[in-house]
Amino acid sequence: MTVRQILESKGRSVETISPDVTVSDAVAILSERRIGALVALSEGGRVAGILSERDIVRVIGRDGPQALACLLYTSPSPRDRQK
């Protein structure tokens, strides 16, 4: 299977999430849509970043299962925690 065939079968739509979504909500969207990442938008609708399954695993590994209840933008990144 070529990359072109994969993209044609998956479609070209991009799933996005807003700042008021919890980590748990993002996990549900990833699972329902059977995708591995979401584009995170700022409050103004601009691209703020990408949230991947790996990012979620890292935050749960770092903060425990209570991280699932946090809003995406309230969970500090490891880089922010070092400041």
GROMACS elastic network, one bead per residue, 0.5 to 0.9 nm:
[ bonds ]
;  ai    aj funct       b0    kb
    1     4     6  0.82083   500
    1     5     6  0.61938   500
    1     6     6  0.69610   500
    2     5     6  0.51833   500
    2     6     6  0.63881   500
    2     7     6  0.87503   500
    3     6     6  0.50724   500
    3     7     6  0.61803   500
    3     8     6  0.85484   500
    4     7     6  0.51983   500
    4     8     6  0.61223   500
    4     9     6  0.86521   500
    5     8     6  0.50825   500
    5     9     6  0.61682   500
    5    10     6  0.85890   500
    6     9     6  0.52204   500
    6    10     6  0.61108   500
    6    11     6  0.85121   500
    7    10     6  0.51199   500
    7    11     6  0.58933   500
    7    12     6  0.69787   500
    8    11     6  0.53839   500
    8    12     6  0.75490   500
   10    13     6  0.84123   500
   11    14     6  0.88438   500
   14    38     6  0.75725   500
   14    39     6  0.73599   500
   15    29     6  0.88447   500
   15    33     6  0.88003   500
   15    35     6  0.89065   500
   15    37     6  0.81514   500
   15    38     6  0.55476   500
   15    39     6  0.62930   500
   15    40     6  0.88563   500
   16    38     6  0.54130   500
   16    40     6  0.57131   500
   16    41     6  0.67279   500
   16    47     6  0.89830   500
   16    50     6  0.89322   500
   17    20     6  0.83240   500
   17    21     6  0.68116   500
   17    26     6  0.75192   500
   17    38     6  0.66537   500
   17    39     6  0.62935   500
   17    40     6  0.50210   500
   17    41     6  0.60523   500
   17    42     6  0.89555   500
   18    21     6  0.59178   500
   18    39     6  0.88354   500
   18    40     6  0.60908   500
   18    41     6  0.52524   500
   18    42     6  0.65932   500
   18    43     6  0.69672   500
   18    45     6  0.79080   500
   18    72     6  0.86981   500
   19    22     6  0.83117   500
   19    40     6  0.72525   500
   19    41     6  0.66469   500
   19    42     6  0.61315   500
   19    43     6  0.63217   500
   19    71     6  0.72017   500
   19    72     6  0.63307   500
   19    73     6  0.60983   500
   20    43     6  0.86936   500
   20    71     6  0.60825   500
   20    72     6  0.71998   500
   20    73     6  0.78504   500
   21    24     6  0.80735   500
   21    25     6  0.59698   500
   21    26     6  0.67400   500
   21    70     6  0.84424   500
   21    71     6  0.56097   500
   21    72     6  0.61396   500
   21    73     6  0.85472   500
   22    25     6  0.50521   500
   22    26     6  0.63684   500
   22    27     6  0.86792   500
   22    67     6  0.88259   500
   22    68     6  0.66916   500
   22    69     6  0.58385   500
   22    70     6  0.53214   500
   22    72     6  0.54699   500
   22    73     6  0.86504   500
   23    26     6  0.50577   500
   23    27     6  0.62343   500
   23    28     6  0.87317   500
   23    56     6  0.73379   500
   23    67     6  0.70064   500
   23    69     6  0.62812   500
   23    70     6  0.60032   500
   23    71     6  0.61167   500
   23    72     6  0.56425   500
   24    27     6  0.50285   500
   24    28     6  0.63089   500
   24    29     6  0.87638   500
   24    67     6  0.83171   500
   24    69     6  0.61734   500
   24    70     6  0.79617   500
   24    71     6  0.87402   500
   25    28     6  0.51115   500
   25    29     6  0.63296   500
   25    30     6  0.87150   500
   25    68     6  0.82213   500
   25    69     6  0.86710   500
   26    29     6  0.51060   500
   26    30     6  0.61852   500
   26    31     6  0.85791   500
   26    38     6  0.79322   500
   26    51     6  0.84783   500
   26    56     6  0.89217   500
   26    72     6  0.84277   500
   27    30     6  0.51452   500
   27    31     6  0.61522   500
   27    32     6  0.85829   500
   27    53     6  0.78772   500
   27    56     6  0.79427   500
   27    68     6  0.85192   500
   28    31     6  0.50975   500
   28    32     6  0.59856   500
   28    33     6  0.84683   500
   29    32     6  0.51376   500
   29    33     6  0.59737   500
   29    34     6  0.81113   500
   29    35     6  0.83103   500
   29    38     6  0.86213   500
   30    33     6  0.54201   500
   30    34     6  0.56887   500
   30    35     6  0.51919   500
   30    36     6  0.61776   500
   30    37     6  0.68524   500
   30    38     6  0.75022   500
   30    52     6  0.88339   500
   30    53     6  0.79773   500
   31    34     6  0.50021   500
   31    35     6  0.68281   500
   31    36     6  0.83836   500
   32    35     6  0.80698   500
   33    36     6  0.89012   500
   35    38     6  0.80072   500
   35    53     6  0.88804   500
   36    51     6  0.85754   500
   36    52     6  0.58011   500
   36    53     6  0.56218   500
   36    54     6  0.85301   500
   37    50     6  0.66969   500
   37    51     6  0.54336   500
   37    53     6  0.62365   500
   37    54     6  0.88401   500
   38    49     6  0.86319   500
   38    50     6  0.57081   500
   38    51     6  0.52055   500
   38    52     6  0.64533   500
   38    53     6  0.89917   500
   39    47     6  0.68914   500
   39    48     6  0.76939   500
   39    49     6  0.60331   500
   39    51     6  0.63147   500
   39    52     6  0.87876   500
   40    45     6  0.89740   500
   40    46     6  0.84691   500
   40    47     6  0.60461   500
   40    48     6  0.54649   500
   40    49     6  0.51222   500
   40    50     6  0.54483   500
   40    51     6  0.65206   500
   40    72     6  0.88710   500
   41    44     6  0.75881   500
   41    45     6  0.52389   500
   41    46     6  0.52756   500
   41    48     6  0.50275   500
   41    49     6  0.70193   500
   41    50     6  0.86987   500
   42    45     6  0.51120   500
   42    46     6  0.52380   500
   42    47     6  0.61506   500
   42    48     6  0.53388   500
   42    49     6  0.86337   500
   43    46     6  0.74416   500
   44    47     6  0.89234   500
   45    48     6  0.85330   500
   47    50     6  0.82348   500
   51    54     6  0.82027   500
   51    55     6  0.62218   500
   51    56     6  0.75842   500
   51    72     6  0.89593   500
   52    55     6  0.51350   500
   52    56     6  0.66088   500
   52    57     6  0.88558   500
   53    56     6  0.51679   500
   53    57     6  0.63422   500
   53    58     6  0.87486   500
   54    57     6  0.50790   500
   54    58     6  0.62321   500
   54    59     6  0.87799   500
   55    58     6  0.51500   500
   55    59     6  0.63513   500
   55    60     6  0.87334   500
   56    59     6  0.52694   500
   56    60     6  0.62102   500
   56    61     6  0.84583   500
   56    67     6  0.89030   500
   56    68     6  0.86270   500
   57    60     6  0.52554   500
   57    61     6  0.59817   500
   57    62     6  0.85126   500
   58    61     6  0.50265   500
   58    62     6  0.60503   500
   58    63     6  0.85018   500
   59    63     6  0.57982   500
   59    64     6  0.74580   500
   59    65     6  0.89047   500
   59    67     6  0.67656   500
   59    68     6  0.88039   500
   59    75     6  0.77519   500
   59    76     6  0.88446   500
   59    77     6  0.81259   500
   59    78     6  0.88187   500
   60    63     6  0.51845   500
   60    65     6  0.56008   500
   60    66     6  0.77112   500
   60    67     6  0.57596   500
   60    68     6  0.73157   500
   61    64     6  0.56098   500
   61    65     6  0.80409   500
   62    67     6  0.87214   500
   62    78     6  0.89120   500
   63    66     6  0.69598   500
   63    67     6  0.58200   500
   63    75     6  0.89899   500
   64    67     6  0.59457   500
   64    68     6  0.83506   500
   65    68     6  0.58307   500
   65    69     6  0.81852   500
   66    69     6  0.57855   500
   66    70     6  0.73896   500
   67    70     6  0.52938   500
   67    71     6  0.85498   500
   67    75     6  0.75339   500
   68    71     6  0.82031   500
   70    73     6  0.81415   500
   70    74     6  0.64385   500
   70    75     6  0.65480   500
   71    74     6  0.53533   500
   71    75     6  0.68837   500
   72    75     6  0.59582   500
   72    76     6  0.88869   500
   73    76     6  0.74362   500
   76    79     6  0.79538   500
   76    80     6  0.58291   500
   76    81     6  0.64447   500
   77    80     6  0.51577   500
   77    81     6  0.64040   500
   77    82     6  0.89970   500
   78    81     6  0.50626   500
   78    82     6  0.65938   500
   79    82     6  0.54642   500
   79    83     6  0.71457   500
   80    83     6  0.55874   500
